[in-house]
Amino acid sequence: MIVTVKSLANPAPRAGAASVRVLFFGRVAEACGRSLTVAIPEGGCSLMDLRSRVADLVEGAHQALGEPSVRVAPDQVMAPNEAWVLPGQEVAFLSAFYGG
């Protein structure tokens, strides 16, 4: 699988910068890859804003993250889109899982 990053003008955050580690699972991972480090404001941002930041970085992410079945889990706890994420947290985007 090849994931295309839209712009190299937005490089990975430098050490000590405000960022979150974003993990992708299920169909979202097919579009976005397994993980990404995303720069965020020092005071944090909403999960909706984080989705937007990921979509700006990864080609095809907007459609994958916009699916109604996609859930978000900051630090392994499911949360609504209005939840606030802080630098240093780990955020997982999960699509619905099927099968046994």
C-alpha positions in Angstrom: 0.0 0.0 0.0 1.3 3.5 -0.9 0.0 6.5 1.1 0.6 9.9 -0.5 1.5 12.8 1.7 0.1 15.9 0.1 2.8 18.4 0.9 6.4 18.2 2.1 6.0 21.9 3.0 4.4 20.6 6.2 7.1 18.4 7.5 6.9 16.2 10.6 6.9 18.2 13.8 10.3 18.8 15.4 11.2 17.3 18.7 9.4 19.2 21.5 6.9 20.7 19.2 3.2 20.4 20.0 2.0 17.2 18.2 -0.1 14.0 18.6 0.6 10.6 17.3 -2.3 9.4 15.2 -3.0 5.7 14.5 -5.3 4.3 11.9 -7.1 1.0 11.9 -9.4 -0.9 9.5 -10.4 0.8 6.2 -9.0 4.1 7.5 -5.5 2.5 7.6 -5.9 1.5 3.9 -6.3 5.1 3.0 -4.0 6.8 5.5 -1.3 4.3 6.5 -0.7 3.0 10.0 0.4 6.1 11.8 1.3 9.7 11.5 2.6 12.5 13.7 0.5 15.6 13.4 1.4 19.1 14.6 -1.3 20.8 16.6 -1.6 24.1 18.6 0.2 24.1 22.0 -3.2 24.4 23.7 -4.6 21.4 21.8 -7.5 21.2 19.3 -10.8 19.4 18.8 -10.9 16.0 17.3 -12.8 17.5 14.4 -9.9 19.9 13.8 -7.4 17.0 14.0 -9.4 15.1 11.3 -9.1 18.2 9.1 -5.3 18.4 9.8 -4.9 14.8 8.8 -7.0 15.3 5.7 -4.7 18.2 4.7 -1.6 16.0 5.1 -2.7 12.7 3.5 -4.3 12.3 0.0 -7.5 10.4 0.3 -7.8 10.9 4.1 -10.8 13.3 3.8 -13.1 10.6 2.4 -11.9 7.8 4.6 -12.2 9.9 7.8 -15.6 11.3 6.8 -17.3 7.9 6.8 -20.1 7.8 9.4 -18.8 4.5 10.9 -15.3 6.0 11.8 -14.8 6.3 15.5 -12.1 8.2 17.4 -10.3 7.1 20.5 -7.8 9.5 22.2 -5.6 7.5 24.6 -7.6 4.4 24.0 -11.0 5.9 25.1 -13.8 6.4 22.6 -14.8 10.1 22.4 -17.1 12.4 20.4 -15.8 14.8 17.7 -16.1 17.7 20.1 -13.6 16.2 22.5 -10.3 18.1 23.0 -7.0 16.5 22.3 -3.7 17.8 23.8 -0.1 17.6 22.7 1.5 14.3 23.5 -1.7 12.3 23.3 -2.2 9.3 21.0 -5.4 9.3 18.9 -6.7 6.4 17.0 -9.2 6.6 14.1 -11.1 3.3 13.7 -13.5 2.2 11.0 -16.1 -0.4 11.8 -14.8 -4.0 12.1 -16.7 -6.9 10.7 -16.1 -10.6 10.9 -15.2 -13.0 13.7 
